[in-house]
Amino acid sequence: MFTPDSSKLPGSAADKIGSLVEKIPKGAKVLVYGHTDSVTGKVDNKELSKDRAEAVAAVLNDERSDLSLSVKGMAATEPAVREDPSDPSSFAANRRVEITYSQ
């Protein structure tokens, strides 16, 4: 959902995020981890990844204020896929936020 060097969520994000978390048990502990691709841009990747996680956490808080949120920026330390310079989608796949929970 994120463009390079941006932590801004598209308008459709709230509905998507809301549907992802609707079945999480009330009061669950939710980890929100932001990630970046490996490209160093105008914004530091560590800061950018945290900003992305915080953007998603803000939507989560609006949708489910009962959840206990923990936010962390991972930068490019845990890529989802191997980046291929000839395939821009590989970079896009690493610009993400992961949401996990436990009871």
Contacts in CASP RR format, 6 or more apart in sequence:
PFRMAT RR
TARGET T0000
AUTHOR 0000-0000-0000
METHOD contacts of the structure
MODEL  1
MFTPDSSKLPGSAADKIGSLVEKIPKGAKVLVYGHTDSVTGKVDNKELSK
DRAEAVAAVLNDERSDLSLSVKGMAATEPAVREDPSDPSSFAANRRVEIT
YSQ
1 9 0 8 1.000
1 10 0 8 1.000
1 13 0 8 1.000
1 16 0 8 1.000
1 95 0 8 1.000
1 96 0 8 1.000
2 8 0 8 1.000
2 9 0 8 1.000
2 52 0 8 1.000
2 95 0 8 1.000
2 96 0 8 1.000
3 95 0 8 1.000
4 37 0 8 1.000
4 39 0 8 1.000
4 41 0 8 1.000
4 91 0 8 1.000
4 95 0 8 1.000
5 41 0 8 1.000
5 42 0 8 1.000
5 43 0 8 1.000
5 48 0 8 1.000
7 48 0 8 1.000
7 51 0 8 1.000
7 52 0 8 1.000
7 54 0 8 1.000
7 55 0 8 1.000
8 55 0 8 1.000
9 55 0 8 1.000
9 56 0 8 1.000
9 59 0 8 1.000
13 56 0 8 1.000
13 59 0 8 1.000
14 59 0 8 1.000
14 62 0 8 1.000
14 63 0 8 1.000
17 56 0 8 1.000
17 59 0 8 1.000
17 60 0 8 1.000
17 63 0 8 1.000
17 99 0 8 1.000
18 59 0 8 1.000
18 60 0 8 1.000
18 63 0 8 1.000
18 64 0 8 1.000
20 99 0 8 1.000
21 30 0 8 1.000
21 60 0 8 1.000
21 63 0 8 1.000
21 64 0 8 1.000
21 67 0 8 1.000
21 99 0 8 1.000
22 64 0 8 1.000
24 30 0 8 1.000
24 64 0 8 1.000
24 67 0 8 1.000
24 101 0 8 1.000
25 101 0 8 1.000
25 103 0 8 1.000
26 66 0 8 1.000
27 66 0 8 1.000
27 67 0 8 1.000
27 68 0 8 1.000
27 103 0 8 1.000
28 67 0 8 1.000
28 68 0 8 1.000
28 101 0 8 1.000
28 102 0 8 1.000
28 103 0 8 1.000
29 67 0 8 1.000
29 68 0 8 1.000
29 70 0 8 1.000
29 101 0 8 1.000
29 102 0 8 1.000
29 103 0 8 1.000
30 60 0 8 1.000
30 67 0 8 1.000
30 68 0 8 1.000
30 69 0 8 1.000
30 70 0 8 1.000
30 99 0 8 1.000
30 100 0 8 1.000
30 101 0 8 1.000
31 70 0 8 1.000
31 72 0 8 1.000
31 98 0 8 1.000
31 99 0 8 1.000
31 100 0 8 1.000
31 101 0 8 1.000
32 53 0 8 1.000
32 54 0 8 1.000
32 56 0 8 1.000
32 57 0 8 1.000
32 60 0 8 1.000
32 69 0 8 1.000
32 70 0 8 1.000
32 71 0 8 1.000
32 72 0 8 1.000
32 97 0 8 1.000
32 98 0 8 1.000
32 99 0 8 1.000
33 53 0 8 1.000
33 71 0 8 1.000
33 72 0 8 1.000
33 73 0 8 1.000
33 74 0 8 1.000
33 97 0 8 1.000
33 98 0 8 1.000
33 99 0 8 1.000
33 100 0 8 1.000
34 49 0 8 1.000
34 50 0 8 1.000
34 52 0 8 1.000
34 53 0 8 1.000
34 56 0 8 1.000
34 72 0 8 1.000
34 73 0 8 1.000
34 74 0 8 1.000
34 96 0 8 1.000
34 97 0 8 1.000
34 98 0 8 1.000
35 49 0 8 1.000
35 52 0 8 1.000
35 73 0 8 1.000
35 74 0 8 1.000
35 75 0 8 1.000
35 76 0 8 1.000
35 78 0 8 1.000
35 79 0 8 1.000
35 80 0 8 1.000
35 94 0 8 1.000
35 95 0 8 1.000
35 96 0 8 1.000
35 97 0 8 1.000
35 98 0 8 1.000
36 45 0 8 1.000
36 48 0 8 1.000
36 49 0 8 1.000
36 52 0 8 1.000
36 74 0 8 1.000
36 75 0 8 1.000
36 76 0 8 1.000
36 94 0 8 1.000
36 95 0 8 1.000
37 76 0 8 1.000
37 79 0 8 1.000
37 83 0 8 1.000
37 91 0 8 1.000
37 92 0 8 1.000
37 94 0 8 1.000
37 95 0 8 1.000
38 45 0 8 1.000
38 76 0 8 1.000
38 79 0 8 1.000
38 83 0 8 1.000
38 91 0 8 1.000
38 94 0 8 1.000
39 91 0 8 1.000
43 51 0 8 1.000
45 75 0 8 1.000
45 76 0 8 1.000
46 73 0 8 1.000
46 75 0 8 1.000
48 75 0 8 1.000
49 73 0 8 1.000
49 74 0 8 1.000
49 75 0 8 1.000
49 76 0 8 1.000
50 71 0 8 1.000
50 72 0 8 1.000
50 73 0 8 1.000
52 73 0 8 1.000
52 95 0 8 1.000
52 96 0 8 1.000
52 97 0 8 1.000
53 71 0 8 1.000
53 72 0 8 1.000
53 73 0 8 1.000
53 97 0 8 1.000
54 71 0 8 1.000
55 97 0 8 1.000
56 97 0 8 1.000
56 99 0 8 1.000
57 69 0 8 1.000
57 71 0 8 1.000
60 67 0 8 1.000
60 69 0 8 1.000
60 99 0 8 1.000
61 67 0 8 1.000
61 69 0 8 1.000
67 101 0 8 1.000
76 94 0 8 1.000
79 94 0 8 1.000
80 93 0 8 1.000
80 94 0 8 1.000
80 96 0 8 1.000
81 90 0 8 1.000
81 93 0 8 1.000
81 94 0 8 1.000
82 90 0 8 1.000
83 90 0 8 1.000
83 91 0 8 1.000
83 94 0 8 1.000
84 90 0 8 1.000
END
